[in-house]
């Protein structure tokens, strides 16, 4: 019962954090609000939460990594693959080695293997935190795509590196040859299992749906189980469950293009996954705040073991590690951009030389978030001989400090750096969009003509079918004509579409208010109110997405 109460209290804190973040006049990153709420909870109630690393890892990481892979824009990922790979793998390796040795030098009481594990887990970045911070000054799309691609891949590479470091800390040995062989098995096996699980489950559920019909709730539940299934199967076969979850998510984005799911399933599934992401991310940060007092106490004890008796040394460690991370990231981004310019020059392409503000913005955008926190909390509690894992509390505190300080630095610095920042123009997809909409409209006209003919053939009221079909097809032809225009006329038509959209939205909102008014006056039943409001909501959602 206590566990259930604790879980409900944490979820309530996540809900409250969202309201507090929106109500604040000073923009405060949502993760910072959630950490503060967790600390408040710890100050007034002893929940007694004991985080078991393996359970914590299983509950939070698979769905978050799966969703990242599912939603990442593939076009941006492939277009800037060179830059993304350099940041996701090269920078992670540099961070593990450089920051790992730096931490060991800074804190001799922390074993080198643990320092490497800490450096590995603070290497992944969190684009969700960045987008929340930069809401006042939107991040250019291309930069955001690079950050999303980097985050997706460095989550996996950072967590895999941490896994090797933890094994080295537990066993006291490390072989580069064995590590390389193990990495290949972990990576190839994990990716293969993730792809196989997604495609196998998708094919099976589509086969069942074609024969027995589709049940929306079951389809959504299956999508929630896929990342856990991929993760558990991969871990059982001693492969990387992390990479399996990522690969399963990327495969899901391709599998859903079959379009076999019902529209209502896709709408509800998206809503469920939005809730899962918000709840999982928020719970992680609230848990950090709740655990913070114990983490600080344990970290202070490790600091005393180093000969420093002032708690202020903890803050000094956090600041020093953040500076090391920022310096390495700034240097790597600068070098990476120079390589990109060199490759473009060899291909005869024009490439605008980036200024220092872009490099600084990319550096500050390397905010650490939920993956770092989830990973560091999975450090083992004890060694193989039963003794406490060395400097575990200090490592958790330092990782938490890196998260908090990186969030603060980005929330202050990013809006200043991004304001008025000029980037190479984004390629316009308007022509592609118009062609796709025209093709879809033509397909709709063809389908209506066929169905109209089949339904009206031999019927005395065939003219009714012809009139209705002609009216609907005329709407599609108007769309085609409007998107075939060019120049000023095209701009005028798009302006008309915008005005039409605003007027339709006003009408829909008035519809909904009137339906609710009739429901409150008991002139409509509750079931009918829900049905009519849902119709209006779906229509409004479609207009808002456009």
N, C-alpha and C positions, 0 to 999 in steps of 0.2 A: 504493500500500500504506500509506503514511504517513497518508493521508486517512482510510482505513478504520480504522486503528488509533486515530486521534484521535477519530473518531466513536464507536467502541466505548468508549473511555476516558471520554468525556463522558457517555454513557448509564450506564456503571457508576457514575460519580459521582452521577448522579440517583438511582439505586437506593440507594446508600449514604446519600444525604441523607435519604431517607424514613425509613430505620432510625434514623439519628442524631436526627432530629426527634422521633420517637416515644419514643426511649430517654431523652431529656433530661428531668431532673426539673423544670427551669425551662422553661416553655413558650417556645419560640423559633420564630418564624415560619419556615416551610419555605424561602421564598426567601432569607432571611438565611443559613441553613445552606448552601444551594447556592452562594451567592456566596462564602462562606468556603471551601468545598471547592475552588471554582475558583481562588481565590487560593493555596491550598495546592498545587494542581497546578502553577500557574505558578512557584511557588518551588522546586519540585524537578525540573521538566522544562520544557524550551522546546518547546512543541508547534508553534510557528510558525504559529498560526492567523491567516490574513488574511481578515477579513470583508468580502466584496464586497457592497455595499449592496443591489443589485438581486436577487442570489441569496438573501441573507439574508431580505429582505422576502418573496420568493416562497415560501420554504420554511416560514416560521413564521406569518406573519399570516393568509393565507387560511383554513387549517383552524381556527385559534383563533377568528377572527371568525365563521366559518360555524357553529361549534359553539355560540358564544354566542347567535346568532340562533335556532338550532334549539331550544335548551333553555330559553330565557327564558319564564317564565310569562306567557302572553298576557293573562290576566284582570287581573293586577296592572299590566301595561303599559298597558292601556286605561283601567283605573279611575283610575290616578294619572297619566294622560298629561299633564295640565297641569303638574304639579310636575316630572315627568321631562323634558319638553321645555324647561322653564325652566332646569333644571340642565344638560341635555345640549347646548343651543345657546346660551342666554343667558350662562351661566357660562363656557362655552368662549370665546366672543367677548370677554367682559370680561377673562378671563385672558390671552388673546393680546395684547390691547391694553395692559392695565394692567401685567402682569408683564413683557411685552416691553419697554416703555419703562423699567421699573424695572431690568431686567437691563442694558440699554444704558447707563443712568445709573450703575449700580454698577460695570460693567466697560466702560469706554469703548473698550477694544481690541476688543470684540466688536461687529461691525457690527449695525445695527438690524435688518436682515433676518434675520440669524442669531439675534439675540435673540428676534425674533418666532417663528422656527422652533422654538427651544428652549421658549418659553412655550407654543406650540401642542402640542408633544409631551408636556409634563408636565401638560397639562390632563386627559387621559383617566384614569379611575379603574379599579381592579381589584377587583371584588367577591369573587373567589376568594381573594385574599390576606386580605381582611377576614374572610371566613367562617372561614378557618384561624386567624386571630388570635383571634377571639372564640369559639373552641370552648368555652372555660371558661364563658363567659356568652353563651348563644345570642342572636343578634340577632333582635328582633321581625320576624315574617314580612313585615309591610307595609313596614317600613324596608328590609329586604333586597330586596324586590321593586323598590322605588324605586331602590336602589343598582344593582341588576342592569340595570334599564331605562336608567338614566343611563349606565352603563358601555357598554352596547351601542351607544347612539347617540353618546356623546361620543368613543368610539373612532373612529368614522367622521368626525365633525366635526373632531376634533383633528388627525387625520392629513391630512384634506383641507386644513385651514388650514396645516399644516406644508408641504404640497406647494406651495401658493402662495408661502409665505415663501421656500422654497428656490429656486423659479424667480426670484423677485425678487432673491435674493442672487447667482444665476448671471448674470442679465441686467443687473442694476443698474437696472431700471425696474419700475414697478408702476402699473397703471391700475385704478381701482375699478370702472369700467364694464366693462372687459374681464374683470376678475376675477369680477364678478357673472354675466356671460354664460357664462364658462367654468364657474363653479360650477353653474349650472343644467344645462349640458350634462353635466358630470361626474356630478351627482346623479341627474338623471332618466335619463340613459343607463345609469349603473351599476345603478340599482335595476331598470330594465326588463330589462337583460341578466341580472342575477341571477335574477329571477323566471322569465324565459324559459328559461334553462339548466336550472333545477331541474325545471320542469314538463315541458320537452321530454324530458329524460333519464328522468324518472319514467314518462312515458307510453310511451316507447320500450321501457324495460326491462319494464314491465308487459305490453306487447303481446307481447314475445318470451317472457316467462315463461308467459303463457297458452297459447302454442302449443308451446313446447319444454320447458316445465318450469322450475322455479327452482333455480339453483345458488347455495348460500349464499355461498361464497367470492367469486363474481363480484358478487353484490349488495353485499357489504361493500366490495369494491374500487371499485365505481362510486360509492358514497357518499363515499369518500375522494377520488375524482377530481373530484367536482362543484365544490368550492370553487376548486380550481386552474383548472378549465376556465372558470368564471365570471370569475375574476380575469384570466386571460390574454386572454380574448376582450374584456373591457372595456378593458383596457390597450391592446390592439391597435387598438381603435376610439377611443382617446384619451378614454375615460370613466373613472370611478373604479372601479378594481378592488376597493378597500376596501368601497365601498357595494355592489358586486356580490356580494362574499362574504357580507356581512351579509344582503342581500335573499335570496340563495340559501338561507341557513340558515333564515330566517323562513318562506320558501316550503316548505322541507323539512318543517317542523313541521306544515304544513297538508296537504302531499301524502301524508305517511305515515298520515294519518287514513283513507285509503282502505282500510287494513287488508289490502292484497293481499300483503304480504310474509309469508313463513312465520314462525311463532313462533320457530323456532330461528334464523332469520336475524336477527330483532330482538334476541334474547338475545346472540348472538355479536357483532352490530354494536355494541351498546351497550358491550360489553367492549372491543372494539377501539378505539372512540372514547375511552373512559376512558383507555386506555393512551396513545393519541396525545396527548391533552391533558396528561397527566402528564409524558410525555417531552418534548413541545415546550416547555411552561412551564419545566420543570426545566433543559433544555439551555440555554435563553436565559440563565437566571441563572448557571449554571455558566460559560458563556462570558463573562459580565460579569466574574466573579471572575478568570477566566484572563486577560482583557484588562486588568484593573485596573492592574497595575504600569505598563504602557505608557501607559495613559490618564492616570494621575497624573503621569508624567514629562512628557507633552505638555502637560497642563494647567498644570503648574508653570512651563513655559517661557512660556506665554501670560501668566501672572501676572507674571513678571519683566518682560515687555514693557509691562505697565501701570505699572511703577515700584515694585511691591511685591516685595520680595526674600525675604519669609518665606512658607514653604508654608502657614502657619496661615491665610493669607488665603483659601485654597481652602475651608477649613471655614467661614470667615465667610461666604463667598458662598453656600454650601449652606444654612446656617442662615437667612440673610437671605431667600433665595428661598422656602424653606419657610414662613417667617413671612408673606411676601407672599401666597403661595398660600392659606394657612390664613385670613388676614384677609379676603381677597376671598371665599373660600368661605363663611365665617361670615356676612359681610354679605349675600351673595346668598341664602343659605338663610333668613336672617331676613326679608329682603324678600319672598322667594318664599312663605313661610308666611303673611305678612301678606296677600299677594294672594289666597292660597287661602282665608283666613278671610273676606276681603271678598267673594269670589265666592259662598262658602257663605251668607253673610248675605243677599246679594241674592236668592238662591234660597229663602230661608226655612229653610235647613238649620242644624242645630246643629253647631258645630265647637268642640271643646275647645281652648282656647288652649295651645299648646305651651310648655314651660318651657325655660330656657336649657340644661338638660342634654341635651335632645333636639337642640337646634341644635348644641351642642358635639359630641355623638356623631356627628351627620351630617357635621360638619366633619372630625373625625378619621377618619371612615370613608372619606374621599377618598384612599385609599392608592393610590399609583402602583405599577404592576407590569409584567407582561410586554409589554404593548402599548407602553408608554412606552419600554422598553428596546429592543424590536425596532425601533420607529420611529426613535429617535435614532441607532441604529447604521446606518441607511440614509442618513445624510447623505453627500453626494458626497465623494469623496476629493480631487478637483481641480475647479477652476473651468473655464469654457469655454476660457480661454486656456492651460490646462495648469498654472497655478499652484496651490499647495495651497489647499484650502477653508479660509477664515479661521476660526480658533478652533474647529476641529472637535473636537480632543481635549478642549478645555475644556468645550465643550457636552456631550460625552458624559459627562465626569466629573461635571458639575453635574447632569445628568439621573440618573446613577447615585446621586449623593449624595442627591437628592430622594427616590428610591425607598427607599434604605436608611433615611434619617431618618424618612420617613413611616411605614415599617413599624415602626420602633422606637417612635415616638410613639403609634401606634395600639395596639401590643401592650401598652403600659403604660397608656394612658389609656382605651381603649374598655371593658375589663372594669370599671373603676371607674365610668365614666359609665353603663354599661348595667345595672349591678347594681341591681335594684329600680326601674328606670325604668318608669313607667306610661304606656302609649300607649292611644289609643282602641281599644276592643275590635275584634278581627278578626271579620268576618262569618263565621258558622258555615255550613259546607257539609255538615253531617251529614245534613240532610234531603234535599239533592240527591243525596248519595252513596247513601242508603238507597233512594231512588226509582230510581236508576240500577241498583243491584244487584237490586232487585225486578224491574225491567223485563228485565234480562239473564236472571234466573232463569226468568221466564215464557216468554221466547223459547226458552230451553234446554228447558223442559218440552214446549213445542209441537213443537220439532224432534225430540225423543226419541219423542214419540207418533207422529209421521209415519214416522220411520225404523223404529220398532218394528213398526208396522203393515205396512210394505213388506217388512221382512225376515221377519216371521213368517207372512205370508199364504200359505195353502196348504201349510204345512210341518207334518209330524207332531209336531215339537217346538216348536210355536208357544207353548206355555205357558212354556217356558224364557225366550223373548224377553220375554213379558209379565211374568214374575217379575223379571227383571233390570231391565227398563225401569221397573217400579213402584218398585223399590228406589232407583234413581238419581233418579227424579222425586220421591220422598219427601224426599230430601236437599235438593232445590231448594225444595220446599214448606216445609220446616222453616226454611230461610233467609228465605223470604218472611214466614212467620208471626212469626219472631223480630224482623224489622225493621219489622213493622207495629205493634209494641207501643209504648206511650208511658209516660212517667213513671217510677216506681220499677221497674216490671217491665222496661222497656227497659234501664235501667241494670243490672239484675240479669242480663239476657241478655247484655249486652256484657261484663260481668265474667266470665260463664261462657265467652264466646268467648275472652277473654284467657287464662283458665286452660287452656281446650282448646288454645290455640295454644302455650302453654308446654309442656304435656305432649306435644303432637305433636313439637315441636322436640327435646325430650329423647329421644323415641323415634327420631327420624330420626338424631340424632347417634349413638345407640347402634347403629342399623343400619349406619351408615357405618363405625364402629369395628370392628364384627364382620366386615364385608366385607373391610376391610383386613387384619384378623387372619387370615382364611381365605386371602387372597392371599399374605400373608407365609409361611404354612405350606404353600404350593403346593397347596392344595386347590381353588383357583379359578384359572383362566387369567387372564393380564393383561387380555385383551380383555373378559372377562366382568366383571372387577373394575371396569374403566373404565366399562362400560355401566351397571352397578348403581349405582356411585357417582354417575354423572351424573344418574340418575333421582332419587336422594336429594337431590342438590344443587339440582336444579331445583325440587323440592317445597319444600325448605327456603327457597330464595330467594323463592318465592311467599309463604310464610308471613311472612318477614321484611319484605316490602314492605308487607303489609297494615297 
